[in-house]
Amino acid sequence: MTKFRKSRRRMAIFVASFLLVTGIFVFTPNDIQGFLGGVGDGKFSYGGCSCHIGEAQRGDGTMTLWASTLEADANQEVTVIVNVTETVLTNDKIIGVFLLRAMTGSDSDQPSEDGWRIDSDPNGNENNYVIKNATGLGSPVSFQWVLLAPFRGGTYDLTARAQHGGNLNSWFETGEVLTFSVTGTQLISTNLTLDAPEEVNEDEQFTTSAWLTNEDGDPLEGFQVDFFRITTYGNMYLGSNITDSDGTAYHSDISYDIGIFNIEARFQATSTHAPSNATAEIPTIGEVESEPFLIGGAPAVIVFLVFIILFSVWTTFGFVIYQLVRINKEGKIEEGGNQ
Amino acid sequence: MNEERRRFIKFVGLGAAGVGIGLLGFSNLSKLLTSAAALGPNDLKMRKWGMVIDLGKCTGCGACTEACQAAHFIPFNQEWIKIYELHDNPLAPSYHFPRPCMHCEDPPCRNVCPVGATFRRDDGVVLIDHRICIGCRYCMVACPYSARYFNWGDPPHTPEELAHDYSPEEPWPHQRGVVEKCDFCVTHGEKGMLPACVIGCPSGAVYYGDLAEDAVSNGKEILRVSEVMRVRQGYRFKEELGTHPRVYYLPRG
């Protein structure tokens, strides 16, 4: 009887140990499990690009703004120069400058929101954000934009914000604001309609058509329409075409991957016609490549089955060992046994 | 004999009860065993982060490496993007070859990790969870690009680094006994920002973007990947290994 009690005690210790180990294994993963979805993928875009924006401390430097004129006619070229002089530079000596209409920290701060069009930025592109390299401590860095004044008359502000350092650790901004007085002009308003396929297959060629009309709905022939793909880091130029007698300009393209092909057709203003644009989303469908079986994680059912099988095997093994251990040695008298 | 059998049944019964209790937390267990790869948010699925490096523009200045080290507080002996000087043609001058982690579509490092610390997100970024990493360094052996580094000792820390909350996407503060590598500045991409090496490159040789959009940017211009690969005859490093790297190279002029 005593032997049976001892055996039960041993069994209880064994089961308790098993439960303890299982419990530790199962209930502690909160501290050791992997990626739980990251920090979210909300986009933070500022003034068209945000390469240098981050939560950071203020750096040290001065910025001045200069404009070729503060009084302009509609669509007139205006040159704006931003001079940045820094007293502190990070190792990579990079300075990024945003040209902005306001500093609210949102996309609506872009000059284009007021009708400004960037003819050329300091790199010869059409961006309101530009990165340049500083040559050394305290050396001024100059950023020059050529803009076309808005068509609508009124007063408009332009200012700039600078960021330096590739490690997002410091920034500063200017308080200086240039105020422009623009004399408006009466342009023929235009309307652009973009017709795109509702859905395309991966690697399939598709055609979009942009229909340009005037305010009365009459087609406009012989005008250039530009096509862009809207991407994470800005608009990618796809091509241009001239409107035919129906006022339609075509663009053919291929979507190489599944996802959304965001396309924009843009009619740039002329001396007689106001600008217009249109966008469309073209879903691209295809077969999603899946990970090889059991790579990147086993299905829960398989994990469960493996667990049960291993448990059964080891339990049986443990029981056999237990039975072997309790075989009496020669000459030992078993208590309470049949004598 | 009957008693023995009864005991055995009891034993198995209790064991099964233990398993049952254990399975109450089964979801956590399976999460642990299945590592992290399947846990990414749905909206990452359509992203395909990738990089294009124009070898014709790279001057080997090392600014990308420095920018990367500063942004990630990397220990001094590591270069998550390393510049090699190659001279593979005796009739041509040598050239510079920046080598970040390739973020392979079939990463050997992930496949050999015995504890699932290295995982691949749905957007294709290969990351390491240092809370799981046991420092066995199998992944370093498996990586054909030598893009992984091991922290043999406690790296020096800055207060700013120590104030940061660790996550596999922003893997600092750094710690001893784990393997580290380029994380593609994945949190930058999610915010519409460019990686530190791209911003830091003064010649604009490094481009980054969503390959599903067929576009990469160096902050100054946007390239159409399919077109530039065709025109410039782009390639991937050690393509023959079948790892399908997400980093493409444009050969010199």
Chai-1 contact restraints between the chains, C-beta under 6 A:
chainA,res_idxA,chainB,res_idxB,connection_type,confidence,min_distance_angstrom,max_distance_angstrom,comment,restraint_id
A,M11,B,F11,contact,1.0,0.0,6.0,A-B,restraint_1
A,V15,B,L14,contact,1.0,0.0,6.0,A-B,restraint_2
A,F18,B,G18,contact,1.0,0.0,6.0,A-B,restraint_3
A,L19,B,G18,contact,1.0,0.0,6.0,A-B,restraint_4
A,T22,B,G18,contact,1.0,0.0,6.0,A-B,restraint_5
A,T22,B,G22,contact,1.0,0.0,6.0,A-B,restraint_6
A,V26,B,G22,contact,1.0,0.0,6.0,A-B,restraint_7
A,V26,B,G25,contact,1.0,0.0,6.0,A-B,restraint_8
A,V26,B,L29,contact,1.0,0.0,6.0,A-B,restraint_9
A,F27,B,G25,contact,1.0,0.0,6.0,A-B,restraint_10
A,P29,B,N28,contact,1.0,0.0,6.0,A-B,restraint_11
A,P29,B,L32,contact,1.0,0.0,6.0,A-B,restraint_12
A,I32,B,R131,contact,1.0,0.0,6.0,A-B,restraint_13
A,I32,B,I132,contact,1.0,0.0,6.0,A-B,restraint_14
A,Q33,B,K31,contact,1.0,0.0,6.0,A-B,restraint_15
A,Q33,B,L32,contact,1.0,0.0,6.0,A-B,restraint_16
A,G34,B,S35,contact,1.0,0.0,6.0,A-B,restraint_17
A,G34,B,A36,contact,1.0,0.0,6.0,A-B,restraint_18
A,G34,B,F119,contact,1.0,0.0,6.0,A-B,restraint_19
A,G34,B,D129,contact,1.0,0.0,6.0,A-B,restraint_20
A,F35,B,A36,contact,1.0,0.0,6.0,A-B,restraint_21
A,F35,B,P168,contact,1.0,0.0,6.0,A-B,restraint_22
A,G37,B,P41,contact,1.0,0.0,6.0,A-B,restraint_23
A,G38,B,E169,contact,1.0,0.0,6.0,A-B,restraint_24
A,V39,B,T187,contact,1.0,0.0,6.0,A-B,restraint_25
A,D41,B,D43,contact,1.0,0.0,6.0,A-B,restraint_26
A,D41,B,E190,contact,1.0,0.0,6.0,A-B,restraint_27
A,K43,B,G192,contact,1.0,0.0,6.0,A-B,restraint_28
A,F44,B,K191,contact,1.0,0.0,6.0,A-B,restraint_29
A,F44,B,G192,contact,1.0,0.0,6.0,A-B,restraint_30
A,S45,B,G192,contact,1.0,0.0,6.0,A-B,restraint_31
A,S50,B,G192,contact,1.0,0.0,6.0,A-B,restraint_32
A,S50,B,M193,contact,1.0,0.0,6.0,A-B,restraint_33
A,C51,B,M193,contact,1.0,0.0,6.0,A-B,restraint_34
A,C51,B,L194,contact,1.0,0.0,6.0,A-B,restraint_35
A,C51,B,I199,contact,1.0,0.0,6.0,A-B,restraint_36
A,C51,B,G219,contact,1.0,0.0,6.0,A-B,restraint_37
A,N91,B,E66,contact,1.0,0.0,6.0,A-B,restraint_38
A,D92,B,A63,contact,1.0,0.0,6.0,A-B,restraint_39
A,D92,B,A67,contact,1.0,0.0,6.0,A-B,restraint_40
A,D92,B,G200,contact,1.0,0.0,6.0,A-B,restraint_41
A,N123,B,K220,contact,1.0,0.0,6.0,A-B,restraint_42
A,I131,B,G219,contact,1.0,0.0,6.0,A-B,restraint_43
A,N133,B,P202,contact,1.0,0.0,6.0,A-B,restraint_44
A,G166,B,A67,contact,1.0,0.0,6.0,A-B,restraint_45
A,G166,B,A196,contact,1.0,0.0,6.0,A-B,restraint_46
A,G166,B,I199,contact,1.0,0.0,6.0,A-B,restraint_47
A,G166,B,G200,contact,1.0,0.0,6.0,A-B,restraint_48
A,N167,B,A70,contact,1.0,0.0,6.0,A-B,restraint_49
A,N167,B,A71,contact,1.0,0.0,6.0,A-B,restraint_50
A,T231,B,E213,contact,1.0,0.0,6.0,A-B,restraint_51
A,T231,B,A215,contact,1.0,0.0,6.0,A-B,restraint_52
A,T232,B,G192,contact,1.0,0.0,6.0,A-B,restraint_53
A,T232,B,D210,contact,1.0,0.0,6.0,A-B,restraint_54
A,Y233,B,G209,contact,1.0,0.0,6.0,A-B,restraint_55
A,Y233,B,S217,contact,1.0,0.0,6.0,A-B,restraint_56
A,G234,B,I222,contact,1.0,0.0,6.0,A-B,restraint_57
A,M236,B,A215,contact,1.0,0.0,6.0,A-B,restraint_58
A,M236,B,I222,contact,1.0,0.0,6.0,A-B,restraint_59
A,Y256,B,D214,contact,1.0,0.0,6.0,A-B,restraint_60
A,Y256,B,S226,contact,1.0,0.0,6.0,A-B,restraint_61
A,D257,B,A212,contact,1.0,0.0,6.0,A-B,restraint_62
A,G259,B,M46,contact,1.0,0.0,6.0,A-B,restraint_63
A,G259,B,A212,contact,1.0,0.0,6.0,A-B,restraint_64
A,G296,B,A37,contact,1.0,0.0,6.0,A-B,restraint_65
A,G297,B,T34,contact,1.0,0.0,6.0,A-B,restraint_66
A,G297,B,S35,contact,1.0,0.0,6.0,A-B,restraint_67
A,G297,B,A37,contact,1.0,0.0,6.0,A-B,restraint_68
A,G297,B,A38,contact,1.0,0.0,6.0,A-B,restraint_69
A,A298,B,T34,contact,1.0,0.0,6.0,A-B,restraint_70
A,A300,B,S30,contact,1.0,0.0,6.0,A-B,restraint_71
A,V303,B,S30,contact,1.0,0.0,6.0,A-B,restraint_72
A,V303,B,L33,contact,1.0,0.0,6.0,A-B,restraint_73
A,F311,B,V19,contact,1.0,0.0,6.0,A-B,restraint_74
A,T315,B,G15,contact,1.0,0.0,6.0,A-B,restraint_75
A,F319,B,F8,contact,1.0,0.0,6.0,A-B,restraint_76
